Amino acid sequence: MAPVLVIQLARLGDLLQSRRLILSLAQYGDAGAPAPVHLLTDQSLTAFARRVYPEVTVHGLPAHAGGLDPAAVAGLCREALGGLAAHDFTHVYNINHSPLSLALSAFFDPAQVVGHKLVRGQAHKDRLAAMALRWTKKRIHSAVNLMDYWAGFARMRVPPQAVNPAAKPAGGGLGVAVSGRNARRSPPPEHLAKIVAVLAAVRGYSRITLLGTAAEAAGAKALAKHLPGNLRGSVRDLTGKTGLTDLFAEVGALDALLTPDTGLMHLAASLGAPVTALFLSSAWCHETGPYGAGHTIWQAAPGCAPCLEAKPCAHDLKCLTAFTAQGFLRLMATEGRAPVPEGVIGYRSGLDALGALCVPFAGNDPAAGERARLRGLAGRFLGVGEFFAAAPEPEAAAELYLETDYILPGRGAFPGRKY
């Protein structure tokens, strides 16, 4: 059995969202038979990656090596590449576009590399990667979860139901991810405390665990300070006190995790811990929502959403006000039965033959029709059988497809292979 390599050099959340691709390659490889899978990731995540993917051979290099001597970084990269050179990979799946991953792709024959690669010194995208840029040209219509997009690089894929377990409370109370990596994606502590109090009251949680890095410790203290007096004694503050591998036991034992779009959210989903997610700013649940059945997402959806986190907000964080209003707290307290404030949509996570989707249960989603149309076209492109039942609308197909997508070899579910 010839091995395959997945290059995933991004952060913790992206590592977890590579799960369907990695499971698919392990089960089907390139030719329908199980294959040994190797994973190249940032060296700080190697122990975590081995825990997530125990059957995978994990290699690490300093992809996020701020502060290290450049000569030391180069030496560590040479060592990692030397280890990879001992394996004859049939294909190398480089699924993220970054300068480092592109440079690494040049160590392999371009015919081996699926996804993003250098060809004669020029950056090149496989057909699926180019198609995905068209899917997300208008992000409000985004219809394919990142997990399913990356899985699309595999010739055969495990079914969506085989990726993560269905959500089920484990008895450990409410976990709270104090904030995300980008502050604009997270309600401030004083407002988050009100949401925590509502969830605890509605669902009867008697234990609250605060989770995050040492950088979030001050925010955790502020959150605890703003909780009602009857809840403060039930708080266990673990910010800065757990390593990455410690999180498996902590998160897996929860009844629920309240979180913005974070790596912790994806870890909870992978362990079957129910997620209540707050998506705002650039976070868009149709792209990176929790994968699997049984999760709840509250999406801030003002007219300017979703935005780009690299650009300053020109609307005074209008999306945040949706989660700070009393109307939203009432909506949460009634689990979606109260009047829905403007700019908020409640979704339940679900699965279909293509993968993850968000099903609205509170509020109005004006983009739902266009999103369903785009999802149908994406499903056809990825070779998902049930999406061939309805004929595509010519105008929509013309917007999404180029002639080369269906005239030249290599179309569809495995863009790197010629049939």
Residue pairs with C-beta under 8 A, 6 or more apart in sequence:
1 29
1 33
1 34
1 35
1 36
2 29
2 30
2 35
2 36
2 88
2 89
2 90
3 35
3 36
3 37
3 38
3 57
3 87
3 88
3 89
3 90
4 25
4 29
4 30
4 35
4 36
4 37
4 38
4 89
4 90
4 91
4 92
4 93
5 37
5 38
5 39
5 40
5 84
5 87
5 89
5 91
5 92
5 93
6 18
6 21
6 22
6 25
6 37
6 38
6 39
6 40
6 93
6 95
7 40
7 92
7 93
7 94
7 95
7 96
7 101
7 104
7 105
8 14
8 15
8 18
8 39
8 40
8 41
8 95
8 96
9 40
9 41
9 42
9 61
9 63
9 96
9 98
9 100
9 101
10 96
10 98
11 42
11 64
11 181
11 263
12 45
12 48
12 244
12 263
12 266
12 267
13 261
13 262
13 263
13 265
13 266
13 288
14 96
14 146
15 41
15 45
15 48
15 49
15 52
15 263
16 52
16 263
16 266
16 267
16 269
16 270
17 146
17 147
17 150
17 266
17 288
17 291
18 39
18 95
18 147
18 150
19 52
19 53
19 147
19 163
19 164
19 270
19 291
20 147
20 148
20 150
20 151
20 157
20 158
20 160
20 163
20 291
20 355
21 93
21 95
21 147
21 150
21 151
21 153
21 154
22 37
22 39
22 53
22 56
23 158
23 162
23 163
24 151
24 154
24 156
24 157
24 158
25 35
25 37
25 93
25 154
26 34
26 35
26 37
26 55
26 56
27 34
27 156
27 158
28 34
28 35
28 154
28 155
28 156
28 157
28 158
29 35
29 90
30 90
30 91
30 155
30 417
31 155
32 155
32 156
35 90
36 57
37 53
37 55
37 56
37 57
38 56
38 57
38 58
38 59
38 84
38 87
38 89
39 49
39 53
39 56
39 57
39 58
39 59
40 59
40 60
40 61
40 80
40 84
40 104
41 49
41 58
41 59
41 60
41 63
42 60
42 61
42 62
42 63
42 64
43 60
43 61
43 62
43 63
43 76
44 60
44 64
45 60
45 244
46 58
46 59
46 60
47 244
47 245
48 244
48 245
49 56
49 58
50 56
50 58
51 245
51 248
52 270
59 80
59 83
59 84
60 80
61 76
61 77
61 80
61 81
62 68
62 73
62 76
62 77
63 100
65 73
65 76
81 104
81 107
84 107
85 107
89 108
89 112
90 112
91 112
91 113
91 114
91 416
92 105
92 108
92 112
92 113
92 114
93 114
93 115
93 153
93 154
94 101
94 102
94 104
94 105
94 113
94 114
94 115
94 116
94 117
95 115
95 116
95 150
95 153
96 115
96 116
97 116
97 123
97 125
97 129
101 116
102 116
102 117
102 118
102 123
103 118
105 113
105 116
105 117
105 118
106 117
106 118
108 117
110 117
110 118
110 119
110 124
113 416
114 126
114 153
114 414
114 415
114 416
115 125
115 126
115 128
115 129
115 153
115 416
116 123
116 124
116 125
116 126
116 129
117 123
117 124
117 126
118 124
125 133
126 153
126 415
126 416
127 404
127 405
127 410
127 411
127 415
128 149
128 152
128 153
128 381
128 382
128 415
129 415
131 378
131 381
131 400
131 405
132 144
132 149
134 399
134 400
135 142
135 143
135 144
135 149
135 374
135 378
135 400
136 142
136 287
139 284
139 287
139 306
140 305
140 306
140 367
141 367
141 370
141 371
141 374
142 284
142 286
142 287
142 371
142 374
143 286
143 371
143 372
143 374
143 375
143 378
144 286
144 287
144 354
144 355
144 375
144 378
145 286
145 287
145 288
145 289
145 291
145 355
145 356
145 357
146 287
146 288
147 163
147 291
147 355
147 356
148 160
148 354
148 355
148 356
148 382
151 157
151 158
151 355
152 382
152 413
153 414
153 415
153 416
154 413
154 414
155 413
155 414
155 417
156 413
157 413
159 353
160 291
160 351
160 352
160 353
160 354
160 355
160 356
161 351
163 291
163 292
164 269
164 270
164 272
164 291
164 292
165 271
165 272
165 292
166 272
166 292
166 293
166 294
167 269
167 272
167 273
167 274
167 275
167 292
167 293
167 294
167 295
168 272
168 274
168 294
169 254
169 255
169 256
169 274
170 252
170 253
170 254
170 255
170 272
170 273
171 253
171 255
172 207
172 209
172 253
172 254
172 255
173 205
173 206
173 207
173 208
173 209
173 234
173 254
173 255
174 196
174 199
174 200
174 203
174 205
174 207
174 208
174 209
174 254
174 255
174 256
174 257
174 258
175 208
175 209
175 210
175 211
175 250
175 251
175 254
175 256
175 257
175 258
175 259
175 264
175 268
175 273
176 192
176 196
176 208
176 209
176 210
176 211
176 223
176 257
176 258
176 259
177 211
177 212
177 257
177 258
177 259
177 260
177 262
177 264
177 265
178 186
178 189
178 192
178 210
178 211
178 212
178 216
178 219
178 220
178 223
178 239
179 186
179 212
179 216
179 219
179 260
180 186
180 259
180 260
180 261
180 262
180 283
181 262
182 281
182 282
182 309
184 280
184 281
184 282
184 309
184 313
184 317
184 320
185 260
185 261
185 279
185 280
185 281
185 282
185 283
185 309
186 192
186 260
186 278
187 195
187 260
187 278
187 280
187 320
187 323
187 324
189 219
189 220
189 222
189 223
189 225
189 226
190 222
190 223
190 226
191 320
191 323
191 324
192 223
192 258
193 223
193 224
193 225
193 226
193 227
194 226
194 329
195 258
195 278
195 323
195 329
195 332
196 208
196 223
196 227
196 231
196 258
197 227
197 228
197 231
198 329
198 332
198 333
199 205
199 256
199 258
199 276
199 332
200 206
200 208
200 231
201 333
202 332
202 333
202 335
203 255
203 256
205 255
205 256
206 234
207 234
207 236
208 227
208 231
208 234
208 235
208 236
209 235
209 236
209 238
209 250
209 254
210 220
210 223
210 224
210 235
210 236
210 237
210 238
210 239
211 238
211 239
211 242
211 247
211 250
211 251
211 257
211 264
212 219
212 220
212 238
212 239
212 240
213 239
213 240
214 239
214 240
215 240
216 239
216 240
217 237
217 239
217 240
219 239
220 237
220 239
221 237
224 232
224 235
224 237
227 235
238 250
242 250
247 264
247 267
248 267
248 271
251 257
251 264
251 267
251 268
251 271
251 273
252 271
252 272
252 273
254 268
254 273
254 274
255 273
255 274
256 273
256 274
256 275
256 276
257 264
257 265
257 268
257 273
257 274
257 275
257 276
258 276
258 277
258 278
259 265
259 268
259 275
259 276
259 277
259 278
260 277
260 278
260 279
260 280
260 283
261 277
261 279
261 283
261 285
261 288
261 289
265 275
265 277
265 290
266 290
266 291
268 274
268 275
268 290
269 275
269 290
269 291
269 292
269 295
270 291
272 292
274 294
274 295
274 296
275 290
275 295
275 296
275 297
275 349
276 295
276 296
276 297
276 298
277 285
277 289
277 290
277 295
277 296
277 297
277 298
278 298
278 300
278 323
279 285
279 289
279 297
279 298
279 299
279 300
280 299
280 300
280 305
280 319
280 320
280 322
280 323
281 300
281 305
281 306
281 307
281 309
281 313
281 317
281 319
281 320
282 306
282 307
282 308
282 309
283 306
284 299
284 305
284 306
285 297
285 299
285 347
285 358
286 357
286 358
286 371
289 295
289 297
289 347
289 349
289 356
289 358
290 297
290 349
291 349
291 355
291 356
292 349
292 351
292 356
293 349
293 350
293 351
294 348
294 349
295 348
295 349
296 346
296 347
296 348
296 349
297 346
297 347
297 348
297 349
297 358
298 323
298 328
298 332
298 344
298 345
298 346
298 347
299 305
299 344
299 345
299 346
299 347
299 358
300 319
300 320
300 322
300 323
300 343
300 344
301 319
301 322
301 343
301 344
301 345
301 363
301 365
302 315
302 318
302 319
302 322
302 342
302 343
304 314
304 315
304 318
304 319
305 319
307 313
307 319
318 343
319 343
321 343
322 328
322 341
322 342
322 343
322 344
323 344
325 341
327 338
327 339
327 340
327 341
328 341
328 344
330 338
330 339
331 338
331 339
331 340
331 341
331 344
331 346
331 362
336 346
336 361
336 362
340 346
340 362
340 363
340 364
344 362
344 363
345 360
345 362
345 363
345 364
345 365
346 360
346 361
346 362
346 363
347 358
347 359
347 360
347 361
348 358
348 359
348 361
349 356
349 357
349 358
349 359
350 356
350 357
350 358
350 359
351 357
352 386
353 379
353 384
353 385
353 386
353 387
354 375
354 378
354 379
354 382
354 384
354 387
357 375
360 368
365 371
373 393
373 396
374 396
374 400
375 387
376 387
376 390
376 392
377 392
377 396
377 397
377 400
377 401
378 387
379 386
379 387
380 387
380 388
380 392
381 400
381 401
381 405
381 411
381 412
382 412
382 413
383 412
383 413
405 411
409 418
409 419
410 416
410 417
410 418
410 419
